[in-house]
Amino acid sequence: MALVGGGGIPQPGEISLAHNGVLFLDELPEFKRTVLEVMRQPMEERRVTISRAKMALDFPANFMLIASMNPCPCGFYNHPDKDCSCPPGAVQKYLNKISGPLLDRIDLHVEVTPVAFSELSNMNNKGENSASIRERVIKAREIQNERYKDKPDVYANAQISSKQLREICVIDNAGEALLKKAMERLNLSARAYDRILKVSRTIADLAASEKIQPEHLAEAIHYRSLDREGWAG
């Protein structure tokens, strides 16, 4: 397979070629589900194993996955101005091409809504500039470098183990109540629970906060949009 590698003489695939970099998959539901499911093990273990009769080879696969997709086949589901023309059930069928276990392994699910021309052309609508964002990211990286200086092979919150998670991503009673409610309401898995804690720790680092506050948890939960029951009707 092109993604994981293979062949008579095993060769690395795209996920290994993206080691220590970014793997971008456009139009994610257009990939065969069997191909996407093979990615689950490498995303969890950060390596891919290719077995043959006489040998088994491990290739590194520590990559950042970024994927994009339309909300439905016609592309207009949840559009503020245009109506979706997909037949009943088509949206859910389209989204079901991406399995729950694979979504569990993706930290952020962000819905990008269309921007009106009036906003695009408004020169006075200035957001945070790239230089300020870069400075915050660098400071957050420095915080994590200091946090994991004694932990080999760990340099970011996303790489910590479940045991380390309990020590590093500590939340107060208000945070526990908020996360418990989200887990029950969204029917989240244990893996999603861990991901939310890691993301909230990173959000706290970006805010230069020593502790994970409830607002950091709320933002991390908000980034699990595809876990929401009824998202596609």
C-alpha angles and dihedrals in degrees: 000000000000093000101048100023130233139147134144088294101037113245128184117258132216094284091058093043086056092054110144088005142070128293111200119195114188120203092012098192090057090070116090110264091231090057093050093047091057088063093065096082096046091048090054100040098029091229137076125222120209113193127200132172094265102028149014120215130196119211122190116250108174097145139145110241118214117177134176133198142167116252090240140353093275092042099230104095109132090006110154095222110020129062122236111246097195117123120248112292094013095108094052091044090052093050092045088068085080109066125224094241090055092048088050089063094053111085100202129039106185123181110211111205123202117269117228118239090240089061093045091051095044103105092186093061098093121171130189110310123237094248092060092047091049091052092052092048092050091051091049089050090051090052090052093045089056092045094053101033091115095043114085118221092012120104103143138044092248091065101055121114126241090259092052089046091065091052099043105032100055116163131190128239093272090052092048091052092049093048093045090053092049092048092052096041096046095034091230124186127238089255091055088049090057092046092052091052092049093048092047089051089054092047088052090050090052088052090048089239118153092206132045106250125203090252090058090052091046091054092048091050090049088060091064093077096144090056091063113111111240095016089137097038 
